[in-house]
Each structure stands twice: as C-alpha cells, then as structure tokens.
Amino acid sequence: MVSGLEFSAITEAAQRIRSHVHRTPVLTSKAIDGMCGATLFFKCENLQKAGAFKARGACNAVFSLSEEEAGRGVLTHSSGNHAGALAMAAQKRGIKSYIVMPNNAPAVKQAAVEGYGGEIHFCEPNLTARESLTDKIAEQTGATLIHPYNDLRVMAGQGTAALELLEQVQDLDMVLTPVGGGGLLSGTAAVVNRLSTKTKVIGAEPQGADDAFRSFRAGKIIPMEEPNTIADGLLTSLGDLTFEVISKYVHDIVTVSDKAIIAAMRNVWERMKIIIEPSSAVPVAALMDKKLNISGKRIGVVLSGGNVDLNRLPWS
Amino acid sequence: MVSGLEFSAITEAAQRIRSHVHRTPVLTSKAIDGMCGATLFFKCENLQKAGAFKARGACNAVFSLSEEEAGRGVLTHSSGNHAGALAMAAQKRGIKSYIVMPNNAPAVKQAAVEGYGGEIHFCEPNLTARESLTDKIAEQTGATLIHPYNDLRVMAGQGTAALELLEQVQDLDMVLTPVGGGGLLSGTAAVVNRLSTKTKVIGAEPQGADDAFRSFRAGKIIPMEEPNTIADGLLTSLGDLTFEVISKYVHDIVTVSDKAIIAAMRNVWERMKIIIEPSSAVPVAALMDKKLNISGKRIGVVLSGGNVDLNRLPWS
C-alpha cells in the first residue's frame, strides 16, 4: 500500500453515505468563465447538508462505526464546519456527539452544533486546553474521536465529492480545491488520480495560512505558526495522513491574497447567486488572478462551503 | 380557444429556448421543511441566466421573431429583470435591444443591461413619459416591443420553468409562484393544469402590491395605485392576457407582509446558501406564515430571481 487512502475506501464511502448527503449540483457561469478565460464547473458543496463538504467525511466516519462503538458516541474538536457536520451525522445515526470548541467560537457555529443536538464543551482557545479537554472527554465517555481531517474515514468521505464531479462532468483538464488540513484535497487527489490521469489536481491556499504550499515544496510538514486570513476554514495545518496523499497525487499548490479571496467571493455571490464562504472562494481567486495557465481549459472547482454570518460580510 | 395561452406554445418555447437558458436545479432543505411542516421543492430560477426566470420569456420572444423583424431589434420598458433578460436574449441572437428605463433605476440594473449590450434610454419615472418614449423609439427604429409580461410569447417562455419542475419532481400537491404582472404565474398555471390536474397553483403577492389578490376576487382587473413593498419585482399590475389565464387556472392568491418576506429571504440565504431577491421570498413567506393548509404536503416553489444589491441588504 503506497498511500494510506485506498480508492476502494472512497467508493465504499459513496455507498455508505448516499442516503445521508446531497448529490450536489454542478453549476456554470458564463460571466466568471469570461473573467478567467476558461470553462469552469463548480461542484457546489456549499449546497451540501450542514452547508459544507464536511458532511461527507463526518457521515462516512459515523456510519463506519460498529454498533458498540457508536453506542459510546463520537467526539471532536473544531470551531468550524466539521463540528456541525459531525453533530448532524451523529443525530442521523441517533448517537451522542461531544464537540470541544474554543470559548471564542462564533455564535453561529455554536448554534449549528446545538441545532443538531451536539453537546458542546468549551475550552480556552489554545492547543493545550483543547487537547486536554478532548482527552478527558474521551476517557470519561469512551466516545470515538473523529479528527476533522487527519482520519482515513474522513478523507475517504471527502473524496466522494470528486467522484460525483467526475460523473457529472467529463474531460476536465484540472480540478482545484481549497486546502486547510488537507482532507478535501487528499480525497479529491486520490479520486482524480485513479479515474482521470490527464486531470491535474491543484490545491489553493490563502497566503496568510500557507503551510501546505510550503510543506509541499519542502517535502515535509511545516506547521503554520500564526495563521491570519479571512478564510476561517483554512487555518489548520496538514496532518501526516493528508500530507502523504497530497505529496503523491497533487500537482501543485498555489496561494492567493485575502483581497483576491474577498473579490472572488463577491463575484460568485453576484454572478452565480450562491452563497460561498471565504474558504470556498480561494480556488476561484486563484483562477481569477491567473495564478495558473488555464486559458481555454476545462476546470473543476470544489466550492467547499457556504456558512457565513450574514451580519458580518467582508465587503460591508 | 378558451385561453389565449396554448399549452403547445409552451412546449414549443421549451424547444426554442433550450440551448439559450439553464435547466435550473431543484433544491430541497430539511431545515425549511421543518419550519413549514411540508416537503418543499425549490425550482431555482435565481440560478437562471441573467439571474431570473425572465430569461425564458425574453429568449422565447426574441427567437420567435422572423429574420426581418429581428433585424429591426427589440424594445421594452422595464427597470427590472426583464430589461437585463431582453438585452441578453437580443445579444444571443445578435440583434439590437432598446431599453426604456426610469432615470432613477438602480445602478446595478443599468449595469446589467449595458453588460449585455443593451441601449438604455432614460425617461422621467412616470407612466406618460415611459409610454411616449417607448412609442417614439418604436416609430424611429421599427423595433418589436416585447412587453415584460402581457405578451403570449413571454408568458409561454415563463411557463417552461414549470414544465421542467414537473419533470424533475413528481406528485406535487401544490405549486406556488410570486405574482407581479402575472407572466410567471399564468405560464405555470397553464402547464400544471394540463399535466397534473391534482396539483393546485397558488400565487403569492406582497400585501403592499396586492392587485392580483384583489383582481382575482373581484373577477376583473383592479390596477395597483401606489404599490409599496420591498419585493421590487412585483410592483406591476396584471395585464388582460395574464389575468385571463390566472382567472381560469389559478386556485388562489395569498398575500404576505414585507416583514415576513424579509424573514423568509434571510432563512433561504442562511439555510439553503442561495441568493434570492425579495420577490422570490414571497411564496416562501406564505408557506412559513402558514397562510395555506400545507401540513404534510409536497409543494413546488418557483424561486423567481436572485438579483440583489449586496451593498443594500434588507437586514443590514
């Protein structure tokens, strides 16, 4: 086994989660094609259940558990979309979910978890506090930890978006996804490498959280010290499992400025009439900024999520 | 012929415009279903080209013209989505479009028309000025007037959204659309009456522009004197052609407050991650406000458009 993530794990995930997640549509926009000089196909995971691709990995992990494991519940630490997605997946299976969140997590993210019946445990917003509280809950409850990205079940689930995309659109020259912890990018790369060898897979990352960009070039994980970007879903650093797959199957990683991210986000809202969060706009920004040679090409873009606070838009 | 709008005109329109418009997706939302106590199917014309169902009627009208008529261009008066849609349709056919707009029309609507190569002619914002300028341009250019709704070609085109909806979702108990001038509602009603007699068709209207509600009950057109609503796409009054079809095939018309419209609009943005304009939110508001007996029913909702000024959101 050269990579920890098997293609068969992704096709099995697709079967497992089929009745629990949306098969999201692929949308196109002549206006944005015109701006980029290419033909883009947007895989709309912002329209996914719980508003992000994270529903795929969370459902695959939760429905992979034995009855006995499931009975003890699931546990994670996240202040973002994985938290809501895991709570939703647990609710679907009828089991408990414990979510460790920093006490400064946005109210809207807390509400999402609570809406799905998740049990929130607050900690101080630092790594030590988070890990010690997570360990403590695991010990007390026996709940299974479902890491937001560095988990083969989660990575396989995230890869199912690309499986659908390649069924929905043929003959792509390139597929772009955002990269934070690397769950979506690694799952996508494993699928594309197997099903369409001519298609290049590119990760797009904010300049203010460019650990994947630097790690990819260095050939080893270089964690992010103090990430600073509007793309709040991409603050995390790669894990060893995601890094291995990305190193093997991803063709390149490019970075974009926050200014370009906001401009791309607004263009998608205005032209496509869909709500995407800043993280989703990162690959769009890479295409609009001509960071890649894309002229005349057919390009798939995974729009990762649409969870934004409508009272705090980046252009208002 | 009992109604001026023949079903065959709608199926012909579908063929005629197929390569010019999107077959829009139907989306669902468990969260909004829960709020309404029914199962809703949203036909997303906000994701249509030029951001509204108006692309359908405009394309059908423009591509119905003879070569000789087309050569003289098309003409309309509109400050809304029909203006942009007609300019787009004309651009697709490679002909001129003349758009009469009040000089206080939103900058974003002007930009849309210009973006599609339409020629804008400004008039004072009153009926007399609008009609005299429209007549003058018609006389000078010989352009064909394409009325925003009271035109059988336009009504037939708008009906194609319901044709698709009934292919995409079976067994609907009810279909709701917003009603302004009645183009969308009449086209929808003609289709549903023919293809699914058990399905009721309901129009939803803002309380501040309730001429269709009052006309429907009075059995004659009662024009709106001073409409006042946030649903800026629904300020117009029914025409004789749309009123005839609506009287015959629509089961009821309900009204909702602007407050309910804004709340419904925000719920759709937050839960479904799609951008809809206030007019689109009108039928959603009717369902959320329990204006109808919908418990446990399967309901189609046409989301009419998604053109909003992101700098001026109703909740900010």
Interface residues (C-beta under 8 A of the other chain):
Chain A: P25 L27 K30 N46 L47 K49 G51 R266 W269 E270 M272 K273 I274 I275 I276 G306 N307 L310 N311 L313 W315 S316
Chain B: P25 L27 K30 N46 L47 K49 G51 R266 W269 E270 M272 K273 I274 I275 I276 G306 N307 L310 N311 L313 W315 S316
